């Protein structure tokens, strides 16, 4: 955060990333999710900052699926401080074929 208590934009991106990872694990229902052969990487990532986020307010991230394509899907997120939406994120996850 900066000297006035605003949460840094990079820190906000970390909230989105953490929420996406936890969401993937919850949807899979298994801690072995990342070993299951489901391999994706973030191919494109956009964040829209709508309002300031201040420390030490309560932060909540809502996560869901947006567009589903042939080899990718979009993970849409909204970040809330208390009950106010302060940012939106769209992470396009592309399928990665791993070779061993």
N, C-alpha and C positions, 0 to 999 in steps of 0.2 A: 504494500500500500504506500501511498505517498504521504507527505507531511500533513495533508488536510484530511486524511482518513479514507480517501478513495481507493478501492481495490484495483490493483493494476490489471490492465487488459490481458496480460499473459496469465495472470493468476485466474482470471475468469475463464480463459480457455481451458485451463486445467480442471475446473469444475465440470465443464462439459465433457471432457475426456473421462474423468472418473465416473461420472453418471452413465456415460455410454458403456463403459466396461462393466459396471455393476448391473446395468440393464441387460446386457448380453448374457451375463452369468445367470441372472434371474430367469430370463426367457428359456435358457437351456435347461435349467433345473439341475445342473450337475457341475461340480467343481472341475471336472475333466473337460469342460467345454473347449478350452483352447488346445487340447490334445485330440479332439474329436475328428480332425480333418477339415473343419470349417475354418478356412483361412481367408481373411480379408485384410485389406489395408485401406487407409483413408486416402482416396485419390484426389479428392477436392474438398475444401473446407471453407465455409464462409461464416462469418459472424457479423451480426448487426447489433451495434450498441445503441440502445434506445434511451437509457437514463444512467445516471451514476449509481454505482453500488458502493456502499460505505461499510466500513468495519465498525462495530462487530455485529451487524444485523444478521438475522436468520436468512440463509440462502437455500432455495429449493430449485431443483432442475427437473422439469417434466420432459420425458423422452418417449419417442414413438417412431414408427416407420412411416416414411413419406412415399416416394416413388419406388416401385420395384421394377427393375429391368431384367434383361437376360443374364447378365453377369455382374450386376451391381444393384445396390439399393441405397436409398437416402435415409439417414437417421436425423429426424427433425427434433430440435430441442428448444425449450423456452426456459430462461433463467429468471427466477423471481426473488426479489428482496421483500420479505414479508409477503404482502399480497399484490405487489406491483411488478409487472413484467419489465425487466430492465435490459433484456437481450434475447436474441434469437440465433440459433445455429443450425446449419445444414451440412452434415458430413456425408459425402458420397463414399460408400464403401464398395470397393471392387474385389471380385473373386481373384484369389491368387492360387495358381496351381503350383504346388510345391513338388520339387523333384528331390529324390533321396539318393 
